[in-house]
Amino acid sequence: MRPYPFTAVVGMPDLRLGLVLSAISPAIGGVLVRGEKGTAKSTMVRALAGLLPEVDVVEGCRFSCDPAAPDPNCPDAPHGTRAVRRPARLVELPVGAAEDRVIGSLNLERALTEGVTDFQPGLLAAAHRGLLYVDEVNLLHDHLVDTLLDAAAMGRATVEREGVSVSHAARFVLIGTMNPEEGELRPQLLDRFGLTVEVAASRDPEQRAEVIRRRLAYEADPDAFAARFEDTDAQLAAEIAAAQKLLPSVELSDEALRQIAEVCAAFEVDGMRADIVTARTAVAHAAWSGRTEVSTEDIRVAARLALPHRRRRNPFDAPGIDEEQLEQALRDAEPPEDPGPPDDDGPGSGSDAPAETPQGQQNDSGGEPSGGGSEQQSVGAGKPYRARMFSVAGLGEGAHGKRSRAVTDAGRTIGVRPPGTRAGRPHLVATVRAAAPHQRSRGRDGAGLVLRPSDLRFALREGREGNLVLFCVDASGSMGAKSRMREVKAAVLSLLLDAYQRRDKVGLVTFRAGAAELALPPTISVEAAAARLEGLPTGGRTPLAEGLLEAARVLRVEAVRDPRRRPLLVVVTDGRATSGADAVARSQQAADMLAGAGVASVVMDCETGRMRLGLAAELAARLGGEHVPLGEVAADTLATEVRRRAA
């Protein structure tokens, strides 16, 4: 089936422009496409490959070396002189790909038996001089994302393994798509993408109808549909090729550089990558527009694409850019004009001119501040802080993360996997030991070892995993005091921030007024949990048993969906159970059930005042979990330091 034509996609001009500029100048660093599901993100990305010019490669080179400038360090060197032409590739990286499939692998058996380095190229080599596409990039393991972005930035991929080093060129346009509802990328990784584009489905009925019309026509006859847009796609491909040829001739003046620096400084971006990417994007846009000098309009377009995900922000905020701030920064960067003679007769020039009253201050008549008001607002969260790290005991096998100890593909080697297990990286020493006793019986007469597949041993590595952190929050009337609820929300928000950094999955159960509610099903979108927490209502009696039972139900369901991810239950309560008959007894039974299921738990004690009942501590004992007073959630409290030194 022929791919969907690029020019047949309806709407999304920003995405179209971002992809075209990245194709013109791969040095920009690729594009991150953020948008809701079903917005044709993947369709447009896959269609882009058909617009790229064909590339000349050395015949027989698995790493697509350029015949005009072959890589002297290519593993397939020395090269021949014959060149072949092929279309630019679009290589798709699956979310569940293993590290060896991405960066390549060494044939350990040939290395030991024949003494040769047999490197099998991975996806990075296949994408060289083409496109590398990662759908749902926010779900990709962090260490793989680091590898991709490092290769995209450096233009080379290096494999250091079993004492052998292999390096090859890996210059490609990296394109990632993601649905923000499923969680964000870490800010460090977000910054490594050159451009970011937000896409959303059109709300115009006519445009939506046209999308349906074209999609149905494509599915009915893909060849005939593609033929309708063949000329427009060919014209766009020719324009991209022309812009690529013009790109080296585009001049970036000192005035344009000052404008770029002024804009980036106005948005308080970290580091210099934003300035460099904005400059490269502005140059590419000038070439795309057929100009040989960068203009203010080029800088404006570049800033809208390069800065939204780099502005200094709270980790829970979505990327974005203030258009008014951008325009003001561009005006401030313009060279000053000659002001001419002062106008003494102008309004406001005399001493009797009324002074402006700053917002929120009293005016001369003694009135109330302009920003004042008597309406009571809902209790918000206090400022988050660095929280203590809570973990699940034992050794898990969950998704890569930074919380609990686990057996992973990356990390320090702690042993050897059982014979017959083919997973992870080969263990060189263990393989040699397994093969050494059999060399005489196998008739070894040369320098290399005689290996059998049964001799191969693989390393057992220990790293860190991400967990399911399920918050069970008491929102009853006893928690409703403003000062206490603000402190509770700040503590939970701090733990959410910690979960965000450690790549955990989170969920939120609340209980109040006689019932419990699953406010947020388990998700990797910590931002959604923070938003639900901010609007959490309070009041009514305390149905502690219902909250614990709902948490147990959620954990049972999640154990079926994601059995490898171990849970950590965080109960936020003062321990009181005041709803329904036998409230205390039912709460104790629910706690015993959770403890019997082996659920790791932490009870965050919210009880205050001089006279304390210690009910939260009793709950923690029944759960078999850790009891943490609200004031000791922060990582740098005195009690935490004393506990650390005592250990």
C-alpha positions in Angstrom: 0.0 0.0 0.0 1.4 3.4 -1.0 1.9 5.8 1.9 -0.5 8.7 2.6 0.6 11.8 0.6 2.1 14.5 2.7 0.2 17.3 1.0 -3.1 15.4 1.5 -3.1 15.9 5.2 -5.6 18.6 6.1 -4.6 21.5 8.4 -1.7 21.5 10.9 0.5 24.2 9.3 2.9 24.4 12.3 3.6 20.6 12.1 4.0 20.8 8.3 6.5 23.7 8.7 8.4 22.1 11.6 9.0 18.9 9.6 10.0 20.7 6.4 12.5 22.9 8.3 14.0 19.9 9.9 14.3 18.2 6.6 16.0 21.3 5.1 18.5 21.5 8.0 19.0 18.3 10.0 21.3 20.2 12.3 18.3 21.8 14.0 17.9 18.6 16.0 14.5 17.1 14.9 11.0 17.7 16.0 8.8 16.6 19.0 5.2 16.5 18.0 2.8 16.7 21.0 -0.9 16.2 20.5 -4.0 14.3 21.4 -4.7 10.8 19.9 -6.1 10.6 16.4 -4.6 13.8 15.0 -2.6 12.2 12.1 0.8 12.9 13.7 2.2 9.5 12.6 0.6 9.8 9.2 2.3 13.1 8.4 5.7 12.0 9.7 5.7 8.8 7.6 4.7 10.8 4.6 7.7 13.1 5.0 10.2 10.4 3.9 8.8 10.5 0.4 9.7 14.2 0.0 13.4 13.8 0.9 15.9 13.8 -2.0 17.6 10.4 -2.7 21.0 9.8 -1.3 24.2 8.4 -2.8 25.8 5.6 -0.7 28.9 3.4 -1.0 27.8 0.1 -2.4 27.9 -2.7 0.2 28.4 -0.3 3.1 25.9 -1.2 5.9 26.3 2.3 7.4 25.3 4.3 4.3 28.6 6.2 4.0 28.7 9.1 1.6 30.9 8.3 -1.5 32.0 11.9 -1.6 33.3 11.8 2.0 33.4 8.2 3.4 33.8 7.8 7.1 37.4 6.6 7.7 36.4 5.0 11.0 33.4 3.1 9.5 33.4 -0.5 10.6 33.0 -1.6 7.0 36.0 0.4 5.8 38.0 0.3 3.6 35.3 1.1 1.0 35.1 0.5 -2.7 34.6 3.3 -5.2 31.3 2.2 -6.6 28.3 4.3 -5.5 24.5 3.6 -5.6 21.6 5.9 -5.1 18.6 5.0 -2.9 15.7 6.8 -1.3 16.1 8.4 2.1 15.0 5.9 4.8 12.4 6.3 7.5 13.4 4.0 10.3 10.8 3.4 13.0 11.9 2.6 16.5 9.4 0.5 18.5 8.8 1.5 22.1 9.7 -2.0 23.4 13.0 -2.2 21.4 16.0 -3.7 23.2 19.2 -1.6 23.6 21.1 -4.0 21.3 18.6 -3.5 18.6 19.0 0.3 18.8 22.7 0.7 19.0 23.8 -2.6 17.5 25.5 -5.6 19.0 28.7 -7.6 18.9 28.9 -11.3 17.9 30.6 -12.6 21.0 30.9 -16.1 19.6 32.9 -14.9 16.6 35.0 -12.6 18.7 36.1 -15.5 20.9 36.4 -18.2 18.3 37.9 -16.2 15.3 39.3 -13.1 17.1 37.3 -10.7 14.8 35.0 -7.9 15.7 31.7 -8.7 14.0 29.5 -5.7 14.7 25.8 -6.0 13.7 24.4 -2.6 13.0 21.3 -1.4 14.8 18.6 1.1 14.1 20.9 4.1 14.5 23.0 2.9 11.6 20.0 2.2 9.4 18.7 5.7 10.0 22.0 7.4 9.0 21.3 10.2 6.5 17.5 9.6 6.9 14.7 9.9 9.4 14.4 8.1 12.8 10.9 8.1 14.0 9.8 7.2 17.6 6.1 7.0 18.1 5.0 7.5 21.8 8.5 8.7 22.6 7.4 9.6 26.2 6.9 5.9 26.8 10.4 4.9 25.7 12.9 3.9 28.4 15.0 6.8 29.5 18.4 5.1 28.8 17.3 4.5 25.2 16.1 8.1 24.8 19.5 9.3 26.2 21.2 7.1 23.6 19.1 8.5 20.7 19.5 12.1 21.6 23.2 11.8 22.2 23.7 10.2 18.8 21.5 12.9 17.2 23.5 15.7 18.8 27.0 14.2 18.2 26.3 12.6 14.8 28.0 9.4 15.9 27.0 6.2 17.8 29.6 4.5 19.9 29.3 1.0 21.4 31.6 0.1 24.2 31.1 -3.5 25.2 33.2 -6.5 26.3 36.4 -4.5 25.8 35.6 -3.7 22.2 34.8 -0.2 20.9 32.9 0.4 17.7 32.0 3.9 16.4 30.1 4.9 13.2 28.3 7.9 11.8 24.7 8.4 12.8 23.3 11.7 11.4 19.6 11.6 11.1 16.5 13.7 11.7 15.0 12.6 15.0 11.2 12.9 15.1 9.2 11.9 18.1 5.4 11.9 18.7 3.6 11.7 22.0 0.2 12.1 23.7 0.7 14.4 26.7 -2.1 12.6 28.5 0.2 9.6 28.9 2.9 11.6 30.6 5.6 14.1 29.8 9.3 13.8 28.8 11.8 14.8 31.4 12.9 18.4 30.9 16.5 17.3 30.2 15.3 15.1 27.3 12.7 17.6 26.2 15.4 20.2 25.7 17.4 18.0 23.4 14.7 18.1 20.7 15.3 21.0 18.4 11.7 22.0 17.8 8.3 21.2 19.3 4.9 21.4 17.8 1.5 21.2 19.4 -1.3 19.7 17.3 -5.0 19.3 17.9 -7.9 18.1 15.9 -9.8 20.9 14.1 -13.2 21.9 15.6 -14.4 23.2 12.2 -17.1 20.7 10.9 -16.2 21.4 7.2 -12.5 20.6 7.8 -13.3 17.5 9.8 -15.6 16.3 7.0 -12.8 16.8 4.5 -10.5 14.7 6.7 -13.0 11.9 6.7 -13.6 12.2 3.0 -9.9 12.0 2.1 -9.3 9.1 4.5 -12.1 7.0 3.1 -10.9 7.7 -0.4 -7.4 6.6 0.4 -8.6 3.4 2.0 -10.8 2.6 -1.0 -8.0 3.1 -3.6 -4.6 4.1 -2.2 -2.9 4.3 -5.6 -5.6 6.5 -7.2 -5.7 8.7 -4.1 -1.9 9.1 -4.1 -1.9 9.9 -7.8 -4.2 12.9 -7.1 -1.5 14.5 -4.9 1.6 13.3 -6.8 2.2 16.7 -8.4 1.9 18.7 -5.2 4.1 16.3 -3.4 6.7 16.5 -6.2 6.6 20.3 -6.1 7.1 20.4 -2.4 10.0 17.9 -2.7 11.6 20.2 -5.3 11.2 23.2 -3.0 12.8 21.4 -0.1 15.8 20.4 -2.3 16.1 24.0 -3.5 16.1 25.2 0.1 18.8 22.7 1.0 21.0 24.1 -1.8 20.4 27.7 -0.7 21.0 27.0 3.0 24.8 27.5 3.0 24.3 30.9 1.3 22.0 32.4 4.0 23.6 35.1 6.0 23.0 35.5 9.7 23.9 39.1 10.6 25.1 40.4 13.9 21.8 42.3 14.3 19.9 39.1 13.8 22.1 37.3 16.3 21.4 40.1 18.9 17.7 39.7 18.3 17.9 35.9 18.9 19.9 36.4 22.1 17.4 39.1 23.3 14.5 36.7 22.7 16.1 33.8 24.4 17.2 35.9 27.4 13.6 37.3 27.7 12.2 33.8 28.1 15.0 32.8 30.7 15.9 29.6 28.9 18.7 27.6 30.5 22.0 27.2 28.6 22.8 28.2 25.1 21.1 25.4 23.1 18.0 27.4 22.6 20.0 30.3 21.0 21.8 27.9 18.7 18.6 26.0 17.6 16.7 29.3 17.1 19.5 30.6 14.9 19.6 27.4 12.8 15.9 27.4 12.5 15.8 31.0 11.4 18.4 30.3 8.7 16.4 27.3 7.5 13.2 29.4 7.3 15.0 32.1 5.3 16.2 29.4 2.9 12.7 28.0 2.7 11.4 31.4 1.9 14.0 31.9 -0.8 16.0 34.6 1.0 19.7 34.8 1.6 19.4 37.0 4.8 17.7 36.2 8.1 14.9 38.6 8.9 12.8 39.4 12.0 10.0 37.2 10.6 12.4 34.3 10.4 13.4 34.8 14.0 9.7 35.1 15.1 8.8 31.8 13.4 11.9 30.1 14.8 11.2 31.2 18.3 7.7 29.9 18.2 9.0 26.4 17.3 12.2 26.3 19.3 11.4 28.0 22.6 8.0 26.7 23.9 9.5 23.6 25.5 12.6 25.4 26.8 11.2 28.2 28.8 11.8 28.1 32.6 8.7 26.5 34.1 7.3 24.2 36.8 7.8 20.6 35.9 4.0 20.1 35.9 3.4 22.9 33.4 2.8 22.1 29.8 5.1 23.7 27.2 4.0 27.0 25.8 5.1 30.5 24.7 3.6 33.9 25.5 3.0 35.6 22.1 3.0 39.1 23.7 6.2 38.5 25.4 7.8 37.3 22.2 6.6 40.4 20.3 7.9 42.6 23.1 11.3 40.9 23.0 11.6 41.3 19.3 10.7 45.0 19.6 13.3 45.5 22.4 15.9 43.9 20.2 15.3 46.3 17.3 17.9 49.0 16.9 16.7 52.3 18.4 15.4 54.9 16.1 16.3 58.6 16.2 13.8 60.1 18.7 14.0 63.6 17.3 13.5 66.8 19.4 11.5 66.4 22.6 7.9 67.4 22.5 7.4 69.6 25.6 3.7 70.3 24.8 2.7 66.6 24.7 0.2 65.1 27.1 1.7 64.0 30.4 4.9 66.0 30.0 4.1 68.5 32.7 4.5 68.2 36.5 0.7 68.2 36.9 0.2 65.0 35.0 -1.6 62.3 37.0 0.7 59.5 38.1 -0.2 56.0 37.2 -1.4 53.8 40.1 0.4 50.5 40.2 -2.0 47.5 40.3 -2.8 46.3 43.8 -1.8 49.6 45.5 -4.1 52.3 47.0 -4.9 55.4 45.0 -4.8 58.9 46.2 -8.4 58.8 47.4 -7.6 56.0 49.9 -9.6 53.4 48.1 -9.1 49.6 48.3 -6.4 48.0 46.2 -7.5 47.4 42.6 -6.7 43.7 42.9 -8.5 43.2 46.1 -11.6 41.0 46.7 -13.5 39.4 49.6 -14.4 36.1 47.9 -12.9 33.0 49.6 -10.8 30.8 47.3 -10.2 27.1 47.6 -7.2 26.0 49.5 -4.2 25.5 47.2 -1.0 23.6 47.7 2.0 25.2 49.4 5.4 25.3 47.7 6.7 21.8 46.9 10.1 20.7 48.2 12.5 17.8 47.8 10.9 14.8 49.4 12.3 11.8 51.0 12.8 8.8 48.8 10.5 5.8 49.7 11.1 2.5 48.0 9.8 -1.0 47.8 11.9 -3.7 49.5 13.4 -6.6 47.6 14.6 -6.9 44.0 12.0 -6.3 41.3 11.9 -6.7 37.5 9.8 -3.7 36.6 10.2 -0.9 34.1 13.3 1.2 34.1 13.2 4.0 36.7 15.0 5.5 39.7 13.2 4.2 42.8 13.5 0.6 43.9 16.2 -2.0 43.3 15.5 -4.2 40.3 17.0 -6.6 37.7 17.4 -4.5 34.6 19.2 -4.5 31.2 21.4 -1.6 32.3 23.2 -1.2 35.6 26.0 -2.8 37.6 26.7 -6.5 37.1 25.9 -8.5 40.2 26.1 -12.1 38.8 25.3 -14.4 36.0 21.9 -15.5 34.8 21.1 -19.2 34.9 22.4 -21.4 32.0 20.0 -21.4 29.1 18.8 -17.9 29.8 19.4 -15.6 26.8 18.5 -12.1 28.0 20.5 -9.0 28.5 24.2 -8.6 27.6 26.7 -11.5 27.3 29.0 -12.1 30.2 32.4 -12.6 28.8 34.2 -14.1 31.8 31.4 -16.5 32.6 31.2 -17.6 28.9 34.9 -18.3 28.8 34.7 -20.3 32.1 31.8 -22.4 30.7 33.7 -23.2 27.5 37.2 -23.7 28.9 36.8 -27.2 30.4 35.6 -28.6 27.1 38.3 -27.4 24.7 40.3 -30.6 24.6 37.2 -32.8 24.0 36.1 -30.5 21.2 39.4 -30.8 19.5 40.7 -27.3 19.8 43.9 -26.8 17.9 44.0 -23.0 17.1 44.2 -19.8 19.0 40.5 -19.2 19.4 38.1 -21.0 21.7 35.7 -23.6 20.5 32.3 -22.4 21.6 28.8 -24.0 21.6 25.6 -22.0 22.0 25.2 -23.7 25.4 28.4 -22.0 26.6 27.0 -18.5 26.3 26.3 -16.8 29.6 24.5 -13.5 30.2 25.0 -10.9 32.9 22.6 -10.4 35.7 22.5 -6.6 36.2 21.0 -4.5 39.0 19.5 -1.1 38.4 16.5 0.8 39.5 12.8 0.4 38.5 9.8 2.7 38.5 6.9 1.7 40.7 3.2 2.3 40.9 2.8 5.0 43.6 -0.9 5.0 44.6 -1.9 7.9 46.8 -4.8 7.3 49.2 -5.7 10.7 50.5 -8.0 11.5 53.4 -10.2 14.5 52.3 -12.7 14.4 55.2 -13.7 17.3 57.4 -10.9 16.6 59.9 -8.4 17.5 57.2 -10.2 20.6 56.1 -8.4 23.2 58.1 -6.8 25.6 55.7 -3.3 25.5 57.1 -3.3 21.7 57.5 -4.7 21.0 54.0 -2.3 23.4 52.4 0.6 21.6 54.1 -0.9 18.2 53.1 -1.2 19.2 49.5 2.4 20.6 49.5 3.7 17.2 50.9 1.7 15.2 48.3 2.8 17.5 45.5 6.4 17.1 46.6 6.0 13.3 46.5 4.4 13.6 43.0 7.4 15.6 41.9 9.6 12.9 43.3 7.6 10.3 41.4 7.9 12.4 38.2 11.7 12.4 38.5 11.9 8.7 39.3 9.6 7.7 36.3 6.9 6.2 38.4 3.3 5.4 37.5 0.9 7.2 39.8 -2.8 7.0 40.9 -5.0 8.9 43.3 -7.8 7.6 45.6 -9.6 10.0 47.8 -12.1 9.2 50.6 -14.6 11.6 52.3 -18.2 11.9 53.2 -18.8 8.2 53.6 -17.4 7.0 50.2 -14.1 6.5 48.4 -13.4 7.6 44.8 -10.7 6.7 42.2 -9.9 10.3 41.4 -7.2 9.3 38.9 -6.6 5.8 37.5 -3.0 4.7 37.4 -1.1 6.6 34.8 2.4 7.9 34.0 1.0 11.4 33.6 2.0 12.9 37.0 0.8 16.3 35.7 -2.8 15.0 35.7 -2.4 13.8 39.4 -1.1 17.2 40.4 -4.1 18.9 38.7 -6.6 16.6 40.5 -4.9 17.2 43.8 -5.1 21.0 43.4 -8.9 20.8 43.1 -9.5 18.2 45.8 -12.6 19.0 47.8 -12.8 18.4 51.5 -15.5 17.8 54.1 -17.7 15.1 55.8 -16.8 12.1 57.9 -13.8 9.8 57.4 -14.5 6.5 55.6 -11.0 5.1 56.1 -12.0 1.5 55.5 -13.6 2.5 52.2 -10.5 4.3 51.1 -8.2 1.3 51.9 -10.6 -1.1 50.2 -10.7 1.0 47.1 -6.9 1.2 47.0 -6.8 -2.6 47.3 -9.2 -3.0 44.4 -7.2 -0.6 42.2 -4.0 -2.5 43.0 -5.6 -5.8 42.2 -6.7 -4.5 38.8 -3.3 -2.9 38.1 -1.5 -6.1 39.0 -3.3 -7.8 36.1 -2.6 -5.0 33.6 1.0 -4.4 34.6 2.2 -7.3 36.7 5.9 -6.4 36.7 5.5 -3.0 38.2 5.5 -3.3 42.0 3.2 -1.0 44.0 3.9 1.5 46.8 0.8 2.6 48.7 1.0 6.1 50.3 -1.9 6.7 52.7 -2.3 10.3 53.7 -4.5 10.5 56.8 -4.6 11.4 60.5 -5.8 7.8 61.2 -9.3 8.6 62.3 -12.2 6.4 61.1 -15.6 8.0 61.8 -17.9 6.9 59.0 -20.4 4.0 59.4 -20.9 1.3 62.0 -17.8 -0.5 63.2 -15.6 2.0 61.3 -12.5 1.3 63.3 -12.8 -2.5 63.0 -13.5 -2.4 59.3 -10.5 -0.2 58.8 -8.3 -2.6 60.7 -9.6 -5.5 58.6 -8.8 -3.6 55.4 -5.3 -2.8 56.6 -4.7 -6.4 57.5 -5.8 -7.5 54.1 -3.4 -5.1 52.4 -0.6 -6.3 54.7 -1.4 -9.9 53.9 -1.1 -9.2 50.2 2.4 -7.9 50.7 1.7 -4.3 49.6 4.5 -2.0 50.5 3.1 1.1 52.2 3.8 4.4 53.8 1.5 6.2 56.1 1.9 10.0 56.1 0.6 11.1 59.5 -1.4 14.4 59.3 -2.4 14.6 62.9 -1.5 17.9 64.6 -1.9 19.5 68.0 -0.5 18.8 71.5 -2.8 15.9 72.3 -2.4 13.2 69.7 -4.1 9.9 69.5 -1.4 8.1 67.4 -4.0 6.4 65.2 -1.9 6.9 62.0 1.1 5.1 63.7 -1.2 2.2 64.6 -2.5 2.1 61.0 1.1 1.9 59.7 1.9 -0.9 62.1 -1.1 -2.9 60.8 -0.1 -2.3 57.2 3.4 -3.3 58.0 4.6 0.0 56.4 6.6 3.0 57.4 5.1 5.8 59.6 6.1 9.3 58.5 4.9 12.4 60.3 3.8 15.2 57.9 6.7 17.4 58.9 9.3 14.7 58.1 8.4 14.2 54.4 11.0 16.7 53.3 14.4 15.2 52.6 16.4 17.7 54.6 14.5 17.7 57.9 16.5 17.3 61.2 14.7 14.0 62.0 15.7 12.6 58.7 19.3 13.6 59.2 19.4 12.0 62.6 17.8 8.8 61.3 20.4 8.7 58.4 23.3 9.1 60.8 22.0 6.5 63.2 21.7 4.0 60.4 
